Amino acid sequence: MQTYIVTGCAGFIGSTLVDKLLSQGQHVIGIDNFSTGRHRFLEGALKNSYFTLMEGDLLDFDSLKHFFSGGEFVFHLAANADVRFGTEHPQKDLEQNTIATFNVLEAMRANDIKKIAFSSTGSIYGEPDIFPTPEDAPSPIQTSLYGATKLACEGLIQAYCEGFDFQSWIFRFVSILGERYTHGHVFDFYKQLKSDSTQLKVLGNGKQRKSYLYIQDCIDAMQIAIEKATDKINVLNLGVDGYSEVNDSVKWISEELGVNPKLEYAGGERGWIGDSPFIFLDTKKIRSLGWVPKHSIRDGVVKTVKFLKNNGWVMESRK
């Protein structure tokens, strides 16, 4: 039994991980400032005596040092995940991703915690020439502020592993889908169709190719990697062995909702500045550890839509 610290504990991935750790009899210290996290995602955890909630900001280092007291392993999941609008507030990515990660590492050092799992992103590959893209792909040109700040976080973590004898698991996710999902293309499409089921505006040309991973498969992959990957620095892509077009998502969402909207495309191969038109990661490394995803991309989309249909409060409230 360990005491895990989970930053971003009230978010989509964080709250799901908290529930999984508690179900395994682990102690969890959850940290969140609730800027995007939801209190309702923690309803079950708050009833568990093994869970402690610390409400605060990772940019408040003095509080953070106190929050980390007694922890043994950190899952650093908190971040600004607003990729699309990064150019409108570039300082936000720097502060909430890179500086926050530096504070986490320093809080770990102050409390003699040596192990960290970090949620990075496939966006750090920019627009690669190799598909599926492996972890050792040539250093890319960064195309989004989000990806650039996450890559900086990776560098900091690796340097702390070398300089302060930390051990790290850096997970480069594709987009994650499933229950408690609260932002991204499925959320946006669902919200549009809930308002008007007869038409749907699609950024780009709908032919953007992306890979996705179901939330429970993501959590399972992280736990298997932490158990079996024992290097000082472990960098692993997480995703399924395939991809879909945005148009495929539109079809699956429409089928689940029983609608047939007229599609209006914005045009071009990108949805926004920095949007990579093709994301497909090589997952041989995580699969070599015995992990296999149990759900397809379509499964993830459908499960997400069902969650949104059954939890209308997510559309209106941040709490």
N, C-alpha and C positions, 0 to 999 in steps of 0.2 A: 504494500500500500504506500502511495506517495501523496504529497501535496502538490497539486498542479496549479499554476497561475495561468489564467486565460484572459488575455486582453481582448477587448471587443466582445465580452461575454454575452451581451444582449443582442448581438447581431445575428445574421442568418447562419453563418458557419459556426460562430462562437457559441451560441446558445445550444446548437445541435451537439457540438462537441462536449459542452458542459453536461448535458443530459446523458451522453454516452459514458463519460468518465464516472459520473455519479452512479450509474447503473452497474458499473464494475466495482463499486465499493471504494472509489478513490475520494480523497479530500480535494476540494476545488476552491480556490480564491478567484473570484471573478471581478474584473475591473472594466468599467464602462462609464463614459460621460453622457450617454443617452442622446447624443447629437443625432444619431440615426438608429441606434438600437431601440428595442421595444421592451418595456417592462413585462408585457404579457408573455414574451418568449421565455421568461424566467419563472413563470408561475409554479411550475413543477419543482424547479431547482430550489426555490425559496422555501419550500416545504421540507427540504432535506437538511438534516442537521450537519451534514458533511459539506455544505455549501456556505460560503461567506461572500457577500456582495460588498465590494468597495466602489462607491460612486465617486468618480474623479477623473481628471484629465491627465493624459500621459505627458503633457507639456508642463505639468506641475511636479517638478522633480522631487521636492521635499516630501510631498504626499506619497509619491510613487515609491520612494525608498521605504516608507512605512508600510505600504500595501504589500510589498514583496517579502516582508518579514515572515519567516517560516516556510517559504516556498522552496521546492526542490527542482522543479522543471517548469519552464515557461513555454506556453503556446502564445506566440505574439501574432494575433489575428487582426487587431485594431488597425484601421487605415482609412484614408479617404479614397473610396473606390469610384469616385465620380470621374471616370475616364473621359467621357464625352465633353464635359465642360471645363476641362483642365486649363485651357488657354484663357478662360475668363477669370481665373483666380490661381495663378501659378504658385503663389506663396503658400496656399492651402496644402498643396501636394508636398512641398518641401517641409512644412511644419508637421503635418499630421502623419506623414510617412517617414521621412528621413530623420528629422530631429526627434520625433517621438521614439523611433527605433534606437537612436543613440541614448536617449533617456532610459529606455528599457534595459539596454546593455549595461549602463552605469548603475542602475538599481540592482541588477543581478550581481554586479561586481561588489557593490556595497553589502550585499546579503550573502555573499559566497555561494551563489547559484551558478552552476556551470553548463547547464543544458538548455538549449532553446530550439524550438521548432517555429519556423517562420513561413507565413503565407506570402510567397512572392507571386509572380504571374508570368504566363506565356507572352505577355506584352513586352517583356524585356528583350525578346528576339527581334523586335521591330518588324521589318519585312524581309525575312530570310530568303535565301536561295535554295535551301535544302528542305524537302518535305518527305516524310514527317521530320520535324526539326529535333535533333538530338541535343542533349545537355551541353555537349562540347562543340556546338555550332560556332563558326567564326564570329568574333565580336561584332555585333550589329550596330548600325546607325539607329539611334533612338528616335522614335516617331511620336511618342506621347510623353507628356510630363509625368503622368502616372507611372509608365514603364521606366522612365529615367530615374525617378525617385526610388522605385522599388529596387532597381539595379544598384543604386547607391547604398540602400539598406543591406543588400547581399554583401557588398564590399565591406561594409562596417562589421557585419557579423563574422565574416571570414577573417578579418583582421583581429577581432577579439579572440577568435579561436587560436590564432597563432600567437598573439601577444599575451593572452591571459588564460590560456589552456581551457577555453570553452570547447564544447562539442555542439554541433549544429546540424539540423535537418532543414534544408531550404527547399520548399515545395513550390514549383512553378506550375500553377493551376491554369487550366483552360477555364472558361466561365462555368460556374457551378449553378445547378438547377435543383429545385425540389421544394419541400415544405419550408416555410418561413422566408422564402425568396421575396425580396421587397424592392429590387431595382434591376433594370436590364430590359432586354428587348421583349421577353415574354410578358413582363409586368406592363410595359408600355403598350404593347399590342392589346393585351387584355383590357386595360383601362380605356383605350380608344373604343374597342368593340362594345364594352359595357355602356359607354356613352351613346354610341351610334353603331349598330351592328351592320349597317348597310355599306359602310365604306371604311377603308383603312389606309392611312398614310404610311409609306415605307421609306425610310432613309436609304439612299443609294439606289441600286437597280434590283435589289432582292437576290442577287446572285453571289453575294458575299458568302464565302465558305468558312464556317467556324466549327470548332469542336466544343463539346460540352460534357459535363460529368455530373452525375446525380450525387446529391449531398451525402447520402449514407455510404456510397462507394468512396467518396473523397475521405470521409472520416476513417473508414476501414484502411485505406491506402496509407494514410498518415501513421496510424498505429502500427501497421505491419512494418513500415519503413523504420520507425523508431526502435522497434524490437529487433529487427534483423540487419539493418545497415549500421555498421559500427565504426566507420571512419571518423576522423575528427571533424571533417566537413563533408556532409552528404547532400548533394544537389540532385533532386529528382523531379522530372516532369510528371504531372498527374493529368490523365485524360483517358478517353476511350480510343480504340483503334479505328478511328474514322472521323467523319465530319458531315455536316449537313449544310444546305443553303438556307439563307434567311427565308426564302420562299417555302422551303419544307416546313419551317416553324409556323409560318402563316397558315399553311394547309392543316397542320396538326391542331393548332389552336382553334381554327375555324370549325374543324370537325368536332372537337370536344364541346364547343359552344353551340353547335348546330346552326351556324350562320354561313352565309356566302357573300362576303363583302366585295365591293368593287375596290380594286387596288389602285392606289395613286402613288407612283414612284417619284422620288425627288431627283433621281438620275445620278449617273456617275458610279464608279466602282466602290466608293467609300461612303459610309454613313456620316462621318464627321472628320474633322482634321485629326490626323493621328490614328484613324481607324484602319486596322490592317484588313485587307480584303480576303486574306486566307490565313487561318490559324489551324495548324494540325501538328501536334507534338508527338515525337517518338517516345513511347512508354516502355521500351524493352527493359530499361533499368529497374523500374518498379515491378514489372511483371516477373523479372528474374528472381524476385524475393518471394514469389508465390501469390501475389495479388492479381486478381482478375475481377473487373467490374461486373456486377450482376445486372446492370440496367443499361439499356440503349439510350441514345440521345432522345429518341421519340418518347421512351418511357419517362425521361426526366421532364420533357416539355409537358406531357399530359399530367403527370403528378403535380407539376407546378400550377397548371391551370385549375386542377381540382382543388388544390389548397386555396387559391385565390377565390374561387367560387364559394367555398365553404367558410371563408374568413374575411368577410367584407370589411371588417374593421381595419384591416391592413391598408386599405385604400384611403381611409380618411385620417387615421391617427398615427402619430409617431410614438405613442406611449403604450 
